[in-house]
């Protein structure tokens, strides 16, 4: 009531047009919020600086509002230029704005001691799509979401990543590794097309959107992969039952022996599916690695694919630490075909050994394969093994 009497008193000292404007907006309660303020009507915000202007715009975008009003009090900047810059900052630099805003227009007028800005906002995403975005942190968080996309056999994923400055190429590489980490999902090993978008393009906090483009429906792909996975599980179980481990659990060498014995020979043009390899067909390096990776997973041995310029290989966990396993060690041997010929020992490699022989890979994406005590090995006089053959 006191505020209304004060407004009426001021009307006697102001032109009627100004009085009418004040009467329409005189009754408001201000609540401080960061560098802007919200009135009783939360479609009207108050700001006094450029950053307050940006924050007010972001408030409406984060609330998925289609419009709103910002009142600029005591504003000393160039209102017209600042509005254009603030709008661009919201649309092209803020993750949620870049991801969801389709159009952003405004008008502004001077009213007595402040500027009134009217916003109109349109969106390319629904409020549900924005609010349901998972939030992840760093490279590990991005990898986790891509693995979830693949394991869930979904055709798209979007998430908000903080402390991640990678580009599309890195996301594509991580997606490829996630696909190769699921040997039973054979259709994911050769995705016909992918669409990767980052909102915004640069920065350390962005929305990452990935879409998989199949030549058939995602449901048909999932059904086909489900049937294949069941057949692969049956074939692997039969081989493991026929060759039980010497100890309580299988070793990497024992599983490699099973793959060697099951394969029908190494053939660059041979089968690329783990099931085909375990069923006795001639196999390509890719097929041998997928079969080995699947057996490791079934026996709870840590394993992950590495994709470098020399081709594909695996990193496996051993009692001595992580080691590189190359496809050549999975080639079927001649053991058993000639009397007295023994299966050769499994040769695994450290990072240093592969690097010394000129092999390259993105070491930041994989666990380190190092000797636990290099000095002890040196004192024992152990020598590095022979160089692996290039593919």
C-alpha positions as CSV (number, residue, x, y, z in Angstrom):
1,X,0.0,0.0,0.0
2,X,2.8,2.4,0.9
3,X,4.5,1.7,-2.5
4,X,1.2,2.5,-4.3
5,X,0.8,5.8,-2.4
6,X,4.3,6.7,-3.3
7,X,3.7,6.0,-6.9
8,X,0.6,8.1,-6.9
9,X,2.4,11.0,-5.3
10,X,5.1,10.8,-7.9
11,X,2.5,10.9,-10.7
12,X,1.9,14.5,-9.8
13,X,5.5,15.4,-10.6
14,X,5.8,13.4,-13.8
15,X,4.2,13.5,-17.3
16,X,1.1,11.3,-17.6
17,X,2.7,8.9,-20.0
18,X,5.6,8.2,-17.6
19,X,3.1,7.9,-14.7
20,X,1.1,5.3,-16.5
21,X,4.2,3.3,-17.2
22,X,5.2,3.4,-13.5
23,X,1.7,2.4,-12.4
24,X,1.9,-0.7,-14.6
25,X,5.2,-1.8,-13.0
26,X,5.2,-0.2,-9.6
27,X,4.4,-3.2,-7.4
28,X,7.4,-5.5,-7.4
29,X,9.6,-7.3,-4.9
30,X,13.2,-8.0,-5.8
31,X,15.1,-11.1,-4.8
32,X,18.9,-11.1,-5.5
33,X,20.1,-13.9,-7.6
34,X,23.8,-13.9,-8.7
35,X,24.2,-10.8,-10.9
36,X,20.5,-10.4,-11.9
37,X,17.3,-10.3,-9.9
38,X,13.9,-12.0,-10.2
39,X,10.7,-10.2,-9.5
40,X,7.4,-11.7,-8.2
41,X,6.6,-12.3,-11.8
42,X,9.6,-14.5,-12.8
43,X,9.1,-13.6,-16.4
44,X,10.6,-10.2,-15.5
45,X,14.3,-10.1,-14.5
46,X,16.5,-7.1,-13.5
47,X,20.2,-6.7,-14.4
48,X,22.7,-3.9,-14.1
49,X,25.8,-5.3,-16.0
50,X,26.7,-7.1,-19.2
51,X,27.3,-10.3,-17.2
52,X,23.9,-9.9,-15.5
53,X,22.3,-9.5,-18.9
54,X,23.9,-12.8,-20.1
55,X,22.9,-14.6,-16.9
56,X,19.3,-13.3,-17.3
57,X,19.1,-14.6,-20.8
58,X,20.5,-18.0,-19.7
59,X,17.9,-18.1,-16.9
60,X,15.1,-18.0,-19.5
61,X,16.9,-20.6,-21.7
62,X,17.6,-22.9,-18.8
63,X,13.9,-22.6,-17.8
64,X,13.0,-23.3,-21.5
65,X,10.9,-20.2,-21.6
66,X,9.7,-18.9,-24.9
67,X,10.0,-15.3,-23.9
68,X,10.6,-13.0,-21.1
69,X,11.5,-9.4,-20.0
70,X,14.8,-8.1,-18.7
71,X,15.0,-4.6,-17.2
72,X,18.4,-3.0,-17.3
73,X,18.9,-0.5,-14.4
74,X,21.9,1.8,-14.1
75,X,23.2,0.3,-17.3
76,X,26.3,2.2,-18.6
77,X,27.2,-0.1,-21.6
78,X,26.1,0.1,-25.2
79,X,22.7,-1.6,-24.9
80,X,22.2,-2.5,-28.6
81,X,25.7,-3.9,-29.0
82,X,25.6,-5.8,-25.7
83,X,22.3,-7.4,-26.5
84,X,23.7,-8.7,-29.7
85,X,26.8,-10.0,-28.0
86,X,24.9,-11.5,-25.1
87,X,22.5,-13.3,-27.4
88,X,25.4,-14.8,-29.4
89,X,27.1,-15.9,-26.2
90,X,24.0,-17.7,-25.1
91,X,23.3,-19.3,-28.5
92,X,26.8,-20.3,-29.6
93,X,29.0,-20.5,-26.5
94,X,26.7,-21.8,-23.7
95,X,26.3,-25.7,-24.0
96,X,22.6,-25.8,-23.3
97,X,21.9,-22.7,-25.4
98,X,23.9,-24.0,-28.4
99,X,22.3,-27.4,-28.1
100,X,18.7,-26.3,-27.7
101,X,18.0,-22.8,-29.0
102,X,16.8,-22.4,-32.6
103,X,15.9,-18.7,-32.7
104,X,16.5,-15.8,-30.4
105,X,15.2,-12.3,-31.1
106,X,14.6,-9.2,-28.9
107,X,13.4,-5.6,-28.8
108,X,14.3,-3.0,-26.3
109,X,12.9,0.4,-25.3
110,X,13.9,3.1,-22.9
111,X,11.5,3.6,-20.0
112,X,12.3,6.4,-17.6
113,X,15.4,5.2,-15.7
114,X,15.8,1.7,-17.2
115,X,15.8,-0.2,-20.5
116,X,13.2,-2.9,-21.0
117,X,14.2,-5.8,-23.2
118,X,11.6,-8.2,-24.6
119,X,12.9,-11.6,-25.6
120,X,11.4,-14.2,-28.0
121,X,13.0,-17.7,-28.0
122,X,12.3,-20.8,-30.1
123,X,13.9,-24.2,-29.5
124,X,15.1,-27.2,-31.5
125,X,14.8,-29.5,-28.5
126,X,12.1,-30.2,-26.0
127,X,12.4,-29.3,-22.4
128,X,12.5,-33.0,-21.6
129,X,15.4,-33.6,-23.9
130,X,17.4,-30.8,-22.2
131,X,16.5,-31.7,-18.6
132,X,17.3,-35.4,-19.2
133,X,20.9,-34.8,-20.4
134,X,23.3,-36.9,-18.2
135,X,26.3,-34.9,-16.9
136,X,29.7,-36.5,-17.1
137,X,33.2,-35.4,-16.3
138,X,36.4,-35.7,-18.3
139,X,37.5,-38.3,-20.9
140,X,36.4,-41.2,-18.6
141,X,32.9,-39.9,-18.4
142,X,32.6,-39.5,-22.2
143,X,33.9,-43.0,-22.7
144,X,31.4,-44.3,-20.2
145,X,28.5,-42.7,-22.0
146,X,29.7,-44.1,-25.4
147,X,30.0,-47.6,-23.9
148,X,26.5,-47.3,-22.5
149,X,25.3,-46.3,-26.0
150,X,26.8,-49.3,-27.6
151,X,26.0,-51.8,-24.8
152,X,22.4,-50.6,-24.8
153,X,22.2,-51.0,-28.6
154,X,20.7,-47.5,-28.9
155,X,20.9,-45.4,-32.0
156,X,21.7,-42.1,-30.4
157,X,23.0,-40.5,-27.2
158,X,23.5,-36.9,-25.9
159,X,25.2,-35.9,-22.7
160,X,26.8,-32.8,-21.1
161,X,30.5,-33.2,-20.6
162,X,32.6,-31.0,-18.4
163,X,36.4,-30.9,-18.5
164,X,36.5,-32.4,-21.9
165,X,38.2,-30.5,-24.7
166,X,38.3,-33.3,-27.3
167,X,37.1,-32.8,-30.9
168,X,34.9,-34.9,-33.2
169,X,37.8,-37.1,-34.2
170,X,38.5,-38.1,-30.6
171,X,34.8,-38.8,-30.0
172,X,34.7,-40.9,-33.1
173,X,37.8,-42.8,-32.0
174,X,36.3,-43.4,-28.5
175,X,33.1,-44.6,-30.1
176,X,35.0,-47.0,-32.3
177,X,36.8,-48.5,-29.3
178,X,33.5,-48.9,-27.5
179,X,32.1,-50.8,-30.5
180,X,35.2,-53.1,-30.6
181,X,34.9,-53.7,-26.9
182,X,31.7,-55.6,-27.6
183,X,32.7,-58.6,-29.8
184,X,29.2,-60.0,-29.5
185,X,27.6,-56.9,-31.1
186,X,29.1,-57.7,-34.5
187,X,27.0,-55.1,-36.5
188,X,28.6,-52.4,-34.4
189,X,32.0,-53.3,-35.8
190,X,31.2,-51.7,-39.1
191,X,28.7,-48.9,-38.6
192,X,27.7,-47.5,-41.9
193,X,27.6,-43.9,-40.8
194,X,27.8,-41.8,-37.6
195,X,26.9,-38.2,-36.9
196,X,28.8,-36.5,-34.1
197,X,28.0,-33.0,-32.9
198,X,29.5,-30.8,-30.2
199,X,27.7,-27.9,-28.7
200,X,29.6,-25.6,-28.8
201,X,32.5,-26.7,-31.0
202,X,35.2,-25.6,-28.7
203,X,35.6,-25.3,-24.9
204,X,35.8,-27.6,-21.9
205,X,32.1,-27.9,-21.1
206,X,29.9,-29.0,-24.0
207,X,27.0,-31.2,-25.0
208,X,28.1,-34.2,-27.0
209,X,25.5,-35.8,-29.4
210,X,26.1,-39.0,-31.2
211,X,23.8,-40.7,-33.7
212,X,24.3,-44.1,-35.4
213,X,22.9,-44.5,-38.9
214,X,21.9,-48.1,-39.7
215,X,20.9,-49.4,-43.1
216,X,17.9,-51.0,-41.3
217,X,16.0,-50.2,-38.1
218,X,17.7,-50.2,-34.8
219,X,15.2,-52.8,-33.5
220,X,16.2,-55.2,-36.4
221,X,19.9,-54.7,-35.7
222,X,19.3,-55.4,-32.0
223,X,17.4,-58.6,-32.7
224,X,20.1,-59.8,-35.2
225,X,22.8,-59.1,-32.6
226,X,20.9,-60.8,-29.8
227,X,20.6,-64.1,-31.8
228,X,24.3,-63.9,-32.7
229,X,25.3,-63.3,-29.1
230,X,23.4,-66.3,-28.0
231,X,25.1,-68.5,-30.6
232,X,28.5,-67.1,-29.6
233,X,27.9,-67.7,-25.9
234,X,27.0,-71.3,-26.7
235,X,30.1,-71.9,-28.8
236,X,32.5,-70.3,-26.3
237,X,31.0,-72.3,-23.4
238,X,31.5,-75.6,-25.3
239,X,35.2,-74.8,-25.9
240,X,35.8,-73.7,-22.4
241,X,34.2,-76.8,-21.0
242,X,36.3,-78.9,-23.3
243,X,39.5,-77.2,-22.1
244,X,39.3,-76.5,-18.3
245,X,41.9,-74.3,-16.7
246,X,44.9,-75.7,-14.9
247,X,44.2,-73.6,-11.9
248,X,41.1,-72.0,-10.5
249,X,40.8,-69.5,-13.3
250,X,41.9,-69.3,-16.9
251,X,45.1,-67.5,-17.9
252,X,45.6,-65.4,-21.0
253,X,47.9,-68.1,-22.4
254,X,45.3,-70.8,-21.9
255,X,42.6,-68.8,-23.7
256,X,45.1,-68.0,-26.5
257,X,45.7,-71.7,-26.9
258,X,41.9,-72.3,-27.2
259,X,41.6,-69.7,-30.0
260,X,44.7,-71.2,-31.8
261,X,43.2,-74.7,-31.6
262,X,39.7,-73.7,-32.6
263,X,40.7,-71.6,-35.7
264,X,40.8,-73.1,-39.1
265,X,43.9,-71.2,-40.1
266,X,45.0,-67.6,-40.5
267,X,43.7,-65.9,-43.7
268,X,43.8,-62.2,-44.4
269,X,40.4,-62.7,-46.2
270,X,39.1,-65.0,-43.6
271,X,36.2,-64.7,-41.1
272,X,36.0,-61.5,-39.1
273,X,33.4,-62.8,-36.6
274,X,34.3,-64.3,-33.3
275,X,31.7,-67.0,-33.8
276,X,33.1,-68.1,-37.1
277,X,36.6,-68.3,-35.6
278,X,35.4,-70.4,-32.6
279,X,33.5,-72.6,-35.1
280,X,36.7,-73.5,-36.9
281,X,36.6,-71.3,-40.0
282,X,39.8,-69.7,-41.4
283,X,40.1,-66.3,-39.7
284,X,41.4,-62.8,-40.3
285,X,43.4,-61.0,-37.7
286,X,40.3,-59.1,-36.7
287,X,38.3,-62.3,-36.2
288,X,41.0,-63.8,-34.1
289,X,41.2,-60.8,-31.9
290,X,37.4,-60.6,-31.5
291,X,37.3,-64.3,-30.4
292,X,40.2,-63.8,-27.9
293,X,38.5,-60.6,-26.5
294,X,35.2,-62.5,-26.1
295,X,36.8,-65.4,-24.2
296,X,38.7,-63.0,-21.9
297,X,35.5,-61.2,-21.1
298,X,33.7,-64.5,-20.4
299,X,36.5,-65.4,-18.0
300,X,36.7,-62.0,-16.3
301,X,40.1,-61.1,-17.6
302,X,40.5,-57.4,-18.3
303,X,40.9,-56.7,-22.0
304,X,40.4,-53.8,-24.3
305,X,41.1,-53.2,-28.0
306,X,43.8,-50.9,-29.4
307,X,43.5,-49.3,-32.8
308,X,46.8,-47.9,-34.1
309,X,48.4,-47.3,-37.5
310,X,49.7,-50.9,-37.5
311,X,46.1,-52.2,-37.2
312,X,44.1,-53.7,-34.3
313,X,45.4,-55.5,-31.3
314,X,44.5,-56.1,-27.6
315,X,45.7,-55.1,-24.2
316,X,45.2,-57.8,-21.6
317,X,45.7,-58.0,-17.8
318,X,48.3,-60.4,-16.6
319,X,49.9,-61.2,-13.2
320,X,52.8,-59.1,-14.4
321,X,50.6,-56.1,-15.3
322,X,48.9,-55.0,-18.5
323,X,50.5,-56.3,-21.7
324,X,50.0,-55.9,-25.5
325,X,48.6,-59.0,-27.3
326,X,49.2,-59.0,-31.0
327,X,47.1,-61.0,-33.5
328,X,50.1,-63.0,-34.7
329,X,50.2,-64.9,-31.4
330,X,46.8,-66.3,-32.1
331,X,47.6,-67.8,-35.4
332,X,47.0,-71.6,-35.3
333,X,50.3,-73.3,-34.8
334,X,51.6,-76.6,-36.2
335,X,51.6,-78.1,-32.6
336,X,50.0,-81.6,-32.6
337,X,50.5,-82.1,-36.4
338,X,54.1,-83.2,-35.9
339,X,55.3,-85.6,-33.1
340,X,57.2,-83.8,-30.4
341,X,56.3,-80.3,-31.6
342,X,55.1,-78.1,-28.6
343,X,52.9,-75.1,-28.6
344,X,55.1,-72.0,-28.6
345,X,55.0,-69.8,-25.5
346,X,52.7,-66.8,-25.6
347,X,54.6,-63.6,-26.3
348,X,53.2,-60.4,-24.9
349,X,54.7,-56.9,-25.0
350,X,55.3,-53.9,-22.9
351,X,54.8,-50.3,-24.1
352,X,58.5,-49.8,-24.3
353,X,59.0,-52.8,-26.5
354,X,56.4,-51.8,-29.0
355,X,57.6,-48.2,-29.0
356,X,61.2,-49.3,-29.6
357,X,60.0,-51.2,-32.7
358,X,58.2,-48.1,-34.1
359,X,54.7,-49.0,-33.2
360,X,52.3,-46.1,-32.4
361,X,49.0,-45.8,-30.5
362,X,47.2,-43.2,-28.4
363,X,48.7,-44.2,-25.1
364,X,46.4,-41.7,-23.2
365,X,43.4,-43.8,-24.1
366,X,44.8,-47.1,-22.7
367,X,46.4,-48.5,-19.5
368,X,50.2,-48.4,-19.3
369,X,51.9,-51.7,-20.1
370,X,55.1,-51.5,-18.1
371,X,57.3,-53.8,-16.1
372,X,56.6,-53.7,-12.4
373,X,60.3,-53.7,-11.7
374,X,62.4,-52.9,-14.7
375,X,65.6,-52.8,-12.6
376,X,65.0,-56.3,-11.3
377,X,64.5,-57.6,-14.8
378,X,67.7,-55.9,-15.9
379,X,69.7,-57.4,-13.0
380,X,68.4,-60.8,-13.9
381,X,69.8,-60.4,-17.4
382,X,66.4,-60.9,-19.2
383,X,66.4,-59.7,-22.8
384,X,63.5,-58.2,-24.8
385,X,61.8,-60.5,-27.2
386,X,61.9,-60.3,-31.0
387,X,60.1,-57.6,-32.8
388,X,56.5,-58.3,-33.8
389,X,55.9,-58.5,-37.5
390,X,54.2,-55.6,-39.1
391,X,50.8,-56.3,-40.6
